Amino acid sequence: MDQIIIKNIFKIFGPDPKKALSLIDQGLTKEEVLEKTGMTVGVNNADFSIKRGEIFVVMGLSGSGKSTLVRMFNRLIEPSAGEIHINGRNITAMENKDLVKFRLKHMSMVFQSFALMPHLTVLENAAFGLELAGESKAIRRERAAEALSQVGLEGWEDQYPKQLSGGMQQRVGLARALAADPDIMLMDEAFSALDPLIRTEMQDELLKLQEDSDRTIVFISHDLDEALRIGDRIAIMEGGRVVQVGTPEEILQNPADDYVRAFFRGVDPTNVISAGEIVNTNYPTIIKTKKGDIRTSLELLNARDFNHGYVLNAKRQFLGIISIDSLQEAVEKGRSGEPLETCYLPEVNPANINDNMQDILPEVASKGFPIPVLDDNNVFKGVVSKNRFLKTLHKSEVNGHNGSENEYDEPAQPLQIAL
Ligand SMILES: Nc1ncnc2c1ncn2[C@@H]1O[C@H](COP(=O)(O)OP(=O)(O)OP(=O)(O)O)[C@@H](O)[C@H]1O
């Protein structure tokens, strides 16, 4: 369900927003508006929605308008035009005192700079938002302590911020936001000041916190790796415009323009990564040496908890894919004596080890099972899956591209079933 609805939102920085808006209406660019009027177009006609419970990443280069956009969600920045609806309420039309109440109840913000009070203890810092919300001291202490333990800072309550490392200080920032139990958390480059290892740790922490929560997180980042890692969906901004909104897979498969493509190119090894390089060689195969047996195949897949199996001939050449479902159906319909090929899934296009991942990604992403990878003689080399590919992407930034080790194998053990 849509929780934040952004309708044709603009932000103009300058003395006469109306004038700038009419120039934009006439088709002038951000640069032209600046040249003509001296005014800056911060956000240009943003129009999209954010769903309850998702981690929504706003990504773009410095100056593209990320902070301006997100600060309009809680009206730290007033929009020049357009509407924002949150939880069914029109935020843009709200009186100031209602807005303050709404913010305290529903929204928290975490900043890059931590923004902790140096003279307050960790516990007092974590409780700070609750004090503004008028909660009693006992409740403040209890909820702040609970939030601190959620972010792994139990035992640090009485320390002062300067006694903590950067990563721990940001945990306090996170705890302060969590203590208010908001349904929306706005995080502005929250992990950007942290060194890479701590940053990854914090991303994991956030994903863990989010696991059984329907809190919505809007997360600003200029880092694609971070966006892919934590984002359910990503919005990409350029020059004040939101140029694309989608899941990481959607954007990867179908970048809206060259800017988006260029963004991904920085860490994107799709042009050089072949299916053979990231192939997972540890996947269940069934070597068909005699007349296929549906019932035995079903038992073998079931016993090993695999949904799919790959059927090969004695030379390990690929014949077809079977699934628990297709086998089960055959058994239920009394067809278990029929040849195994009657259970092969239709419309499977195997990849070649030399195929470029860029080219086969649509096929890989559209199927509910890993795609078989064959050599030039149709010999089965393993499988590639969407997850495996995306994980290779994350890894590439840290280690340089090379996904050839079997580090991300889905099933742990190689398995070969001979009938
Ligand atoms: N208070 C302001 N007055 C005038 N112009 C502003 C103001 N705040 C932002 N801008 C301009 O609006 C545009 C968007 O800025 P914004 O800070 O939202 O970008 P950003 O993508 O968040 O960048 P960064 O990653 O550097 O924080 C920029 O051109 C910026 O110069």
The ligand as an SDF file (V2000), in Angstrom:
LIG
                    3D

 31 33  0  0  0  0  0  0  0  0999 V2000
   19.0160   26.4970    0.7180 N   0  0  0  0  0  0  0  0  0  0  0  0
   19.3410   26.4750   -0.5780 C   0  0  0  0  0  0  0  0  0  0  0  0
   19.4120   27.6230   -1.2840 N   0  0  0  0  0  0  0  0  0  0  0  0
   19.7170   27.6090   -2.5890 C   0  0  0  0  0  0  0  0  0  0  0  0
   19.9700   26.4910   -3.3060 N   0  0  0  0  0  0  0  0  0  0  0  0
   19.9170   25.3250   -2.6430 C   0  0  0  0  0  0  0  0  0  0  0  0
   19.6050   25.2500   -1.2530 C   0  0  0  0  0  0  0  0  0  0  0  0
   19.6340   23.9500   -0.8710 N   0  0  0  0  0  0  0  0  0  0  0  0
   19.9470   23.2510   -1.9860 C   0  0  0  0  0  0  0  0  0  0  0  0
   20.1120   24.0630   -3.0540 N   0  0  0  0  0  0  0  0  0  0  0  0
   20.4070   23.6520   -4.4370 C   0  0  0  0  0  0  0  0  0  0  0  0
   19.4430   22.7080   -4.8130 O   0  0  0  0  0  0  0  0  0  0  0  0
   20.0280   21.6460   -5.5800 C   0  0  0  0  0  0  0  0  0  0  0  0
   19.7890   20.3310   -4.9060 C   0  0  0  0  0  0  0  0  0  0  0  0
   20.5420   20.2690   -3.6960 O   0  0  0  0  0  0  0  0  0  0  0  0
   20.4830   19.0430   -2.6830 P   0  0  0  0  0  0  0  0  0  0  0  0
   21.2760   19.4260   -1.4880 O   0  0  0  0  0  0  0  0  0  0  0  0
   19.0800   18.6400   -2.4960 O   0  0  0  0  0  0  0  0  0  0  0  0
   21.2340   17.9220   -3.5170 O   0  0  0  0  0  0  0  0  0  0  0  0
   21.7330   16.5060   -3.0030 P   0  0  0  0  0  0  0  0  0  0  0  0
   21.4840   15.5820   -4.1440 O   0  0  0  0  0  0  0  0  0  0  0  0
   21.1450   16.1870   -1.7110 O   0  0  0  0  0  0  0  0  0  0  0  0
   23.2850   16.7710   -2.8830 O   0  0  0  0  0  0  0  0  0  0  0  0
   24.3260   16.2030   -1.7850 P   0  0  0  0  0  0  0  0  0  0  0  0
   24.5150   14.7510   -2.0830 O   0  0  0  0  0  0  0  0  0  0  0  0
   25.5560   17.0210   -2.0890 O   0  0  0  0  0  0  0  0  0  0  0  0
   23.7470   16.4830   -0.4470 O   0  0  0  0  0  0  0  0  0  0  0  0
   21.4960   22.0200   -5.7350 C   0  0  0  0  0  0  0  0  0  0  0  0
   21.6540   22.6650   -6.9790 O   0  0  0  0  0  0  0  0  0  0  0  0
   21.7380   22.9510   -4.5730 C   0  0  0  0  0  0  0  0  0  0  0  0
   22.7610   23.8780   -4.8970 O   0  0  0  0  0  0  0  0  0  0  0  0
  1  2  1  0
  2  3  1  0
  2  7  2  0
  3  4  2  0
  4  5  1  0
  5  6  2  0
  6  7  1  0
  6 10  1  0
  7  8  1  0
  8  9  2  0
  9 10  1  0
 10 11  1  0
 11 12  1  0
 11 30  1  0
 12 13  1  0
 13 14  1  0
 13 28  1  0
 14 15  1  0
 15 16  1  0
 16 17  2  0
 16 18  1  0
 16 19  1  0
 19 20  1  0
 20 21  2  0
 20 22  1  0
 20 23  1  0
 23 24  1  0
 24 25  2  0
 24 26  1  0
 24 27  1  0
 28 29  1  0
 28 30  1  0
 30 31  1  0
M  END
$$$$
